[in-house]
Amino acid sequence: MKIYKVKVNGKVYEVELEAVDEVKGSVEAKTVSEEAPAKEAASEGANQILAPIAGKVLDIKVKPGEMVRKGQTVAIIEAMKLENEIQSAYSGKVKEVVVSEGADVRNKDVLIVLE
């Protein structure tokens, strides 16, 4: 066993590590089916609000037909146990909400389309 000191955010922690000479067990590789790509907005000139991060959609704060202002929170995405407020980069009327609550999204997926 070796003891190391690790500094995290200015606080020092002692960590004890043990060297392993032999690894027992097996590693399985699973093929992940390719997820369906996010639905894309068909209309030209529409402003799209994209997911800035990958995560799970916890809440959609707007509905089709509602007006949104630039900077208004339109959705909440959970990523790495943190809730991230997604704000609109545009002002306009909500044409379509592409995702639903509970959906998993990837970075740059379309969340909401504005007119």
N, C-alpha and C positions, 0 to 999 in steps of 0.2 A: 504494500500500500504506500502511496505517495500522497502527501498533503500539499495542496497548492492554495495560494491566496489569490482570490479573484475580486476585482474592484468593479462594482456595478453601481452606476449613478452616485459615485462618491462614497459608497459604503463597501467596506471590505468584508468578504466572506471567506471562510476556510472550507475547501472542498477536498474530500478524500477520494482518490481514484485507485482502482486496483487494476493492474496489468493482467491481461488474459492471454495465455499462451496458446490455447486451443479453443476453437469455436465449434460448438456442437449445435446441431439443428439443421434446418434446411431453409432455403429461400424459394418462395414461389412467386412467379411472375404471372400476373393476371392481365388479360387484355381488356382494356376499357373500351366499350363501344363508343364510337364517335357520336358526340352529342349533336342534336339538330342545331344548325346555326340559328341565331336569333333572327326573328322576323324583321325584315327591313321595310322601311317606309317607302311606299311607291310614288308618292307625289313629289314633284320637283318643287324646289323653293321652300319646302317645309323645314323648319328648324327642329333638329333632333336633340333630345337630351340623352346623352350616353352614360353608361356606367363607368365611373372613373377607376373602379376597382372590381375585382371578382369577389363574389360573396352571395349571401342569401337576402332576398328582398323581404324586409320585415313589415314595411308599411308603404302604401301609396297614398299620398296626401291630396291628390287631385283626381278629378273625373272628367271624361270627355265633355266638352262644352264650357268648362270653367275657364276663366281668365287667370293667367299667372303673370307675375312681375319678375323682372330680372332679379336674381338673388333670393327668390322665394324657395323655401324647402318644398320639394315635390315628392321625395321618396326617402326612405331610410334603408340602407343596406348594412347588414352585419358582415364584418370581415375580421377574422382573428379575434373574436369575442368583443369587438368594438362596434358600436352603432355609429354609422357615418351618415350625416344628413347630406342628401344630394340636392343641390340648389340649381335652379334654372339659370342658364347663361343668356336666356332670351326672355322677352316679354311676348305674350301672345295668347291665343285661345287654344286649349287642349283639343287636338283633333283625334288623337288615339293614345290609349295607354296600352303599350305593347306587352308588358310583363304583368304578372299577378303576384299577390302576396304569397310568400313561401317559395317562389321560384329561385333557382340558382342562376346567377348571371356571371358572365365573363367580362373582363375589361373590354370596353368599347362596344358592348351590346347596346342596342337601342332600347331605352326605357319608355320614353314618352315622345310623341310627335306633336309639335305645335304648328298652327296655321300662321 
